[in-house]
């Protein structure tokens, strides 16, 4: 797994938590707005200006935001 800047990793953790909250309570405008703001912060983070994001990098970042950890750790690989 690659290393991400702390603020980018934190934003992903917050995005994942907000997404789970919205899934549990659909229709919450404040959660949808927060998810949109976090998505923008993730997508336009300066980290991606230095290296073009590709699907594997996005997946690594998303795995970082999951409470159960990366998929490779969940599967025992």
C-alpha positions as CSV (number, residue, x, y, z in Angstrom):
1,X,0.0,0.0,0.0
2,X,1.3,3.4,-0.9
3,X,1.8,6.3,1.5
4,X,-0.6,9.3,1.4
5,X,-0.3,12.7,3.0
6,X,-2.0,12.9,6.4
7,X,-4.6,15.4,5.3
8,X,-5.5,13.4,2.2
9,X,-5.8,10.2,4.3
10,X,-7.9,12.0,6.9
11,X,-10.2,13.4,4.2
12,X,-10.7,9.9,2.9
13,X,-11.5,8.6,6.4
14,X,-14.1,11.4,6.8
15,X,-15.5,10.7,3.3
16,X,-16.0,7.1,4.2
17,X,-17.6,7.8,7.5
18,X,-20.0,10.4,5.9
19,X,-20.9,8.0,3.2
20,X,-21.8,5.3,5.7
21,X,-23.9,7.8,7.7
22,X,-25.7,8.9,4.5
23,X,-26.4,5.3,3.6
24,X,-27.9,4.8,7.0
25,X,-30.0,8.0,6.8
26,X,-30.7,8.8,3.2
27,X,-32.0,12.2,2.2
28,X,-29.9,14.1,4.7
29,X,-29.0,17.3,2.9
30,X,-26.2,18.2,5.3
31,X,-24.6,14.8,4.8
32,X,-24.8,15.1,1.0
33,X,-23.2,18.5,1.1
34,X,-20.4,17.3,3.4
35,X,-19.8,14.4,1.0
36,X,-19.6,16.7,-1.9
37,X,-17.1,19.0,-0.1
38,X,-15.0,16.1,0.9
39,X,-15.1,14.6,-2.6
40,X,-13.9,18.0,-4.0
41,X,-11.1,18.1,-1.4
42,X,-10.0,14.6,-2.3
43,X,-10.1,15.1,-6.0
44,X,-8.3,18.4,-6.1
45,X,-5.7,17.7,-3.4
46,X,-2.2,18.9,-4.3
47,X,-0.9,15.3,-4.0
48,X,-2.6,14.5,-7.3
49,X,-0.9,17.4,-9.1
50,X,2.5,15.7,-8.7
51,X,1.3,12.3,-9.9
52,X,-1.7,11.7,-12.1
53,X,-4.2,9.5,-10.3
54,X,-5.0,6.2,-11.7
55,X,-7.5,3.6,-10.6
56,X,-5.1,1.7,-8.4
57,X,-4.1,4.8,-6.5
58,X,-7.8,5.7,-5.9
59,X,-8.4,2.1,-4.7
60,X,-5.5,2.3,-2.3
61,X,-6.8,5.6,-0.9
62,X,-10.4,4.2,-0.6
63,X,-9.0,1.1,1.1
64,X,-7.2,3.3,3.6
65,X,-10.6,4.9,4.5
66,X,-12.3,1.6,5.3
67,X,-12.7,0.7,9.0
68,X,-11.7,-2.9,8.3
69,X,-8.5,-1.9,6.5
70,X,-7.3,-2.7,3.0
71,X,-8.8,-5.5,1.0
72,X,-5.5,-7.4,1.0
73,X,-5.6,-7.5,4.9
74,X,-9.2,-8.5,4.9
75,X,-8.6,-11.5,2.6
76,X,-5.5,-12.6,4.5
77,X,-3.2,-12.1,1.6
